[in-house]
Amino acid sequence: MPIKPSIEHHGAKTGVTGSCHQLHIDNHHGLLVDCGLFQGQEAGNSRQSQDIDFDISTVRALVATHVHIDHVGRIPWLLAAGFTGPIICSRPSAKLLPLVLEDAFKLGISRERHLVERYLNTIEKRLLPLPYNQWHTVVDTPQHRVAIRLQRAGHILGSAYVEVDHNDTRIVFSGDLGASHTPLLPAPQSPEWADTLVLESTYGDRNHESRADRKHRLKDAIDRALQNQGTVLIPAFSIGRTQELLYEFEEMIDGELPVILDSPLAAKFTAVYRELQAYWDEEAHVRLQQGRKPLAFDNLLTVEGHHEHLKMVHHLTRSARPAIVIAGSGMCNAGRIVNYLKAMLGDKRHDVLFVGYQAEGTPGRDLQRYGPQNGYVVLDGERYTIRAGVETVGGYSAHADQDGLIHFVKGMKKRPADIRLVHGEELAKQALMRGLEAHGVSLVQA
């Protein structure tokens, strides 16, 4: 008697990180969609949160929706647990994934060169890049035919939502959906139909500012920095948000104000973004035809080595020259941004500008919460008083907002009877559920 397909969530079920969803086809066949790290408060005991504590013996393939660490960061542990199948992703993601996983391996497992190279060689052999909008069969037996198709998700370069056809049933995993006005990338288009939808809900309880409004607020922050002779610190994820910001800065900043990209990993990703211009949207191609360089403009400075990084921190702290600094990590829990924060939080000339989601339990969330009241934040075990300005421009989230998520569902010709909300805090899920129901979408399962 065949077993009805079922979905088991091994992450991002009650929070926003650690995305990992297992589709069980029967006792011998299944798929894993994403295998990401937990971050912030959700990480708990970091070693335990990385463990693959579920049965993977039936997993025939891993499908990576995109290369953010909370969607792919547990891949080293998945391989160590015995997974031998292909890693399926879009063609752009296949270019980016080795860079992400190399960094994760060095941070979490080992920096020994021979181990890193052996690991990356394994990744390269396992990668199975697929073009968008093309079906690929992963299971073909007398009882089960399972095929998948990747569609553009508009979140970061290479991001995809996954359509899974099993016999006469269609299951869609949204991955992370992009905002409708994300720079560089086309907006996601709704699938034609689905019986079951696993839908992210990160911003299910709010709507973003318009692109015009957020650009205006971004320009205001830059103008204040010029007036205060200070630095605008932007904690940003190496891939996605950073490239979008560079794209906006190229248009709005003249040559007087340096934009400093202090992240070797972000610089590598930006180079890949430039290589993959074929996947940019129409607006970006118009800029290229005009002879502009959206991700390589003249006043963009890249900081490589650690010594150069420390010199830049010292220079900007001591001098009165205004600048914009983009550095990781995006939630201020590691990376070069921490050194800037330690040096500059006590000086009101400077500003910290958040352009993305800050998970509970991260220094970024604490800065958002306590910065406006001149509170303090703990960095590397020490308290730092916050005198610098702290603000958030929410419209630069790479995630769809409530309207975008509802539009994704409403755009289907045949809407799903079963919607499972993941990748969101409980209040966001509940708000999105109410929003969907208000638009006539019923049978929503959180």
N, C-alpha and C positions, 0 to 999 in steps of 0.2 A: 504494500500500500504506500504510494508516494507521500512524502512529507510536504506539507504546504510550506513554501518559502517563508522565512521569518527573519527579522532584523534584530540584532543584539548590539547595544551601544557600549563601547569600552572607553568612552571619553566624550566630553562635550555634551553629556546628557543633562547634567544639572549645573553646568557652568559654560564658559566660553573658550576653554582651551582643551588640548588633548584630544582633538577630533579623531575618532576611530570607530567605524561602523562595520559590523560583520553581517553580510547577507548569507544566510544559510539556505542553500537550495535543497539539499537532502543530506543524508548521513555521510556522503562522500565528496560533495562539491559545495563550494562557497566562494565568496569574494570578500576582500577587505577594502573598504573605501577609506583612505587616509590612515595614518598611524602617527599621530602628533604628540609632542611633549605637552605636559601640563605646565602652567606658568603661574607665578604669583602665589596667592593663598591656596589655589587649587592644587599646587604641587605637593603640599604636605611634606612627607618624607620623600625627598627628591629621588633617592635610589629606588624606593618602592614604587613611586609613580612612573618610573621608566620601565619597570618590569612588564614583560608580556605574560600576564597571569591568566590567559585564556587559551583554549585549545585551537591551534592553527593547523591541525593535521588535514583539515578539509579545504583550506584556503588555496585556491588554484591560481589566484593573481591578486596583487595589490594594485589598486587604482589610486593614484595621487591626484587630487583635484587641483592643487597648486603647491608651491614650494615654501610657503611660510612654515616656520618651525613648529607651530602648534598643529600642523597637519602632516608633517613628515619627520619630525625630530626623533621619533622612536624607531625609525627604520634600522639603525644599528642594532638595537636590541631585538627587533623582529628577526633579523638575519641570524643573530646569535642564538635565538630560540629554535632555529631550524627551518625557517621559511626558505624555500628554494625556487619559488615561482617567479614569473616576470613582474617588473614594476612598470605598470602602464601609466602613461601620462601624455600630455600634448607635446608637440615638437618643440615649442619654445621652453616648456618646463624641463624637457630633457637637456637643454643647454644650461639651465640654471640649477637644476637639482644637485649635480655633483659639487658645485660651489657651496651650496647650503649644507650638504651632508658632510663635506670635508671640514667645515667650520664646526659643526656639531660634534663630529668625531674628535676633533682636537680639544674641544672644551670639555667633553663629557667622558672620553675614554682614554685617548693617548695622543701624544704629539710625536711619538717615534716615527721617523720618516718611513721606514719599511712597512710598518703597520698601516699607516695612512694610505700609502700607495697600494698595498694589497687590498685594502678595503675599497678604495676608489675603483680599482680594477674590477672588483666584484660588482660594484654598482653599475659600472659601464656595461658589463656583460648582461646584467639583468634588465636594463632599460629597454622598454618597448614603446618608442614614440609613435603616436597616432596623429594623423591629421584631424582637424575638426570636421564634424558632420559626416563621418564615415563609420559604418558599422564594423565591428570586429568580434568574431566568435571566440568565446573563452571556454565554453562547455558545449560539447556536441555528442550526446548519447541518445539511444532510443527513447529514453524517458525525458530527457532535458536538453533543450537548446537554449543557451544563454549567450546573448550578444550585448555588447556595450557600444555606446556612441558618446563622444565628447563634444560639448557645445560651449561656445565662448561664454564665460561668466562675468567678464568685465571688471574683475577684482584687482588682479595684477597681471602682468604679462604672462601668458601661458595658462591662466586660470580657466577652469572648466567646470561645468556641472555635468553629471553623469546620468545618461539614460541607460537603463538595464532592461532588456527584453527577455523575459523568461516564458517560453511557450506563448500564451496569449495575454500575458500580464506585463505591464510596464511599471517599473519602479524608478523614480528619479531622486538622486542625491544632489542637493543644490551646491554642496561645497560652500564657499563664501561668494555671495553675489555682490557685484560692484554697484556703486551709485550710478544713476543715469547720466551724470555730468562729470564722470571721472576723466581727467585729462589723459590724452594719449590712446585710450582704449575705447572701442565701441561698447555701447551699453548692451547688457544681456537681453536676449530675446526669449520669450517664454517657450517652453516645449509645447508641442501640439497637444499632448495629452499625457496623463499619468493615472494609474490606479492608486499608487502610494507615493507620497512625496515626503522626503526627509529634508526639512527646511531650516536653514539657519535663522536665528532671531536676535542677533547681537544688538541691533538698534530697533527692535520691534516695538519699543515704547516711545519713539520720537521720530521727528522728521528733521532732515538737515537744512542748513541754510542754503540758499541758492548759490550757484557758483559766483555770481556777481557780488553778492553780499560777503561771501567768505574772502574773495579777492580784495574787497574794500577793507575788511578787517585785517587781513594780512598786510596790506599797504599801510594801514594805520600803525601797526606794530613796528614796521620798518621805519616809518617817519618818526616815531617816538625814540627809537634807537639813535637815529641821526641827531635828534634834538638833545638827547641825554648823553650823547657820546658814549654809548654803551653797546653791548653785544646782545643780539637776540639768539638765544639757545633753543634749538628745535630738536628734541629727542625724536628720532624717527627710525622706523624699521628700515633695514638696508635695502629691501626690495619693495617696490610699489610706491609707498608714500614719498620716499626720497626722490624718485624720478619725477613724480607728479609735481613736487615742490620746485624742482629745478626747472621744469617746463614753465611753471607760472612765473618764477623769478626772471627767466630770460626775457619775458615780455615787460615786466613792471619795474625792473631796476636798471638804472643807467650805470655807466662804468665806474662811478665814484665809490660804490659800496661793494666790498668783496663778499662773495658767497663761498664759505669754506666748507668743503666736504671732508670731514675728518673721520673717515671710516674706510679702510682698505677694502672691506667686503662690499660696501655700498658702491665704491668706485668700480669694482669688478662687475657688479650687477649693472651699473650704468653703462659700461662698455658693451655688455651683452644686449641691453636695451637698444643701443645704437645699431648693433649688428642686425637686430630683428625688426627693422623699420617696416618691413612688409606687414607686420601685425599691428601697426599703429592705426589710429582712426583717420578719417578724412581731414579733419581740421589740422592735425599734426603734419599730414602730407602737404597741405597747402603751405604751411610754414617752411617746410623743406624746399618747396618749389620757389619760394621767395628768397632763397639763399640764406635763411636763418639757421642757427644751430641750437635747437632747443635744449640739448643735453650736453653741450660743449661750448658754451659762450665764453667770451674773453675774460670776464671777471670771476670765473669759477676757478677756485684754487683747491687742489687736492692734497691732503696731508697723508703721507704714507707711513713712515716708520714711527716707532714709539718715541724716540728722542725728538723727532720733529713735532710730534703731537704735544709733548710737554713744553717745548719751546713756544708753540702757538698758544697754549693755555697761559703761560707766563706773560707773553707779549700782549695778549688781549686784556688780561687782568690789569696789567700795569699801565698800558697806554690809554689814550683817550680817543682811539680810532674806532669808530663804529663798524660793526661787521655782523654778518649772519653766519651762524655755525649750525650745520646739520651733522649730528653724530648719534650713534647707537649706544645703548640699546633703546628701543622705543618706549619702554616702561621704566627706564632709569634704574634698573636693577643690576646692571653690569655695563661694561664697555667704557668707551672714552668719554661719554657724556657725563659720567660720574665725576671725573676730574674737573671738568668745567663747572659743574654744580658746586663742588666743594670750594672752588676758588671764587665763585661769583655770586652765590646765593646771598651773601651778606652785604652786597652792594646794590643800592636801589637804582643805580644807572642801568643795570642789566634787566633783561626780561627772559622768562621761560615761556615758550609758546608751544602748547600741546595741539597736535593736529590729528591725534588718533586715540583709540580706546585705551584706557588705563585700567588694568584688572585690579580687583580688590586684593590688598596685601602687598602691592608694589609701591616703591617710593614715588612713582609717577602719580598714583592715586592719592597718596598722602600730600604731595605737592599741590595737586588740584584742590584738595579739601582744606588744607591749612595755610596755603600760601597767601590767599587774599586777606587773612587776618594776622599776617606776620607771625605765624606759628613756627614750627620746626619740622625737620625731616631727618630721619636716621639714614646715614649712608656709611656703609662698611663699619657699622657698630658705633658711630659717633653722631651726636646731634648737631645739626646745622640750622641756625636761625635763618628764616626766610625774609629778607628785606627786598630782594629783587621782585619785580612784577611777575605775576603768574596769570596766564589767561589761556583759554581754549577756543580754538576755531573748529567747531564740530563738523562743519561742512566738508572738511578734507578727509573724513573717514573714507576708506576704500570699501566700506560695507554699504549695501543698500539700506535705506531707512524704512520706516513702517510703510509709507506709501509705495516704495519700490518693491517691497516684499509682497504686498497685497496685489500690486499690478502684475507681478510674476505669476501669481496663482490665477488671477482673473483673466490673464491673457491666454490661458489654455482653452482650446475648443472643448475638450472633455476634462473637467476638473477632477482632482483626486477625491476619492471617498475617505481616504485615510491620510491625514497630514500629521507628521511627527515633528514637533518643534525641538530643535537642538541648538547648541552653540549660542546660548543666551542665559542671562540671569533670570530668575523666576519672575520678577516684575515685568521684564521685557517680554517674556513668553506670554504671560497673562494678558498684557496689553495687545500683543499681536493677535492672540486668539480672539479677543473681543473685536478687534478691527476686522479680522477676516469674517467673523460671524455677522458683523454689521453690514458687510458687503455681500451677504448671501452665501458665504462659503461655510458649510456645516461639517459635522463629523470630524472636528479637529481633535487630534489626540496629542497632548503635551508629552 
